[in-house]
């Protein structure tokens, strides 16, 4: 019976390919949109993922996400260092500054200031130069994407290609000279602005003049010290907020989920993909069943039970579902691979494959129900009608 079911399915090539195309479109759109959504959410916590040396982030109690900077007094650093269970506590400056390019244009950049003594919290991967080079006069490290993109120098000839920023080049930050001493690779961020690393003291000179400039305090717990208890102790003794890196990531993602339209926009795209795929596959599969009613009637007349026909229809539905799922997910993965070095945010964890598979199974179930209703009500005598 299984062989007969597959021959019936593939015998009508037009409807067979129509069903496969419908499910392929649905699985492709669902996978692609969810992967872009996950990629965007991943970019919101890119800086936190890159700065993984500490255990606890200490900040103002009103901070809502990583880019919601509410500066602290420098004296808070010494208060945190004196708390029991703290192995070390280091300052981090994170803010925005405008870089003046050689063509006169200005580009907003993320400035990250690292502790002058330890340089803890630096970029995860250096491509050129060394992190210690930040101790050179006016030294900065620029991220790779910024160096070849928004911070690149103007073309040497009219109509030519921009010249990437390289070690030894000079830019101007808030009327201060800065010399590129290294190129690093960091995670892309939600706003896709270039990252510039320097020392904390130098970053505060690049920053606009404010009374308070300390953005975060990065804390390392002593061996054996429960991090959750340390966070609670820091809160009670300083009145500041203290979060683990994972908790800070969750807070940041929750903010973007709650206060931006990103989930709604991508959710609509996913739902539309599901509905369109269901409509195309369901209608085509139903028409396929109607065209083959006489064969199902013949099988009933020969003694086939409703359970046997159910198994045949489910086999047909799952076959086109598996093929469409494979093609759709494969196409989405290819798009993500092809755009891996672009600004497109694309992240495809295995959980998304499970979600897409569940959606395809639901489509197959819905399309099968339409056909099963017609077949179960079928009278075997239909084969004797002219």
Secondary structure, 3 states (H helix, E strand, C coil): CHHHHHHHHHHCHHHHHHHHHHHHHHHHHHHHHHHHHHHHHHHHCHHHHHCCCCCEEEECCCCCCCCCCCCECCHHHHHHHCCCCEEEEEEEEEEEEEEECCCCCEEEEEEEEECCCCCCCCCCEEEECCHHHHHCCCEEEEEHHHHHCCCCECCCCCCCCCECCCCCCEEEECCEEEEEEEEEECCCCCCCCCEEEEEHHHHHHHCCCCCCCECEEEEEECCCCCHHHHHHHHHHHHCCEEEEHHHHHHHHHHHHHHHCCHHHHHHHHHHHHHHHHHHHHHHHHHHHHHHCHHHHHHHHHCCCCHHHHHHHHHHHHHHHHHHHHHHHHHHHHHHHHHCCCCCCCCCCCHHHHHHHHHHHHHHHHHHHHHHHHHHHCCCHHHHHCC
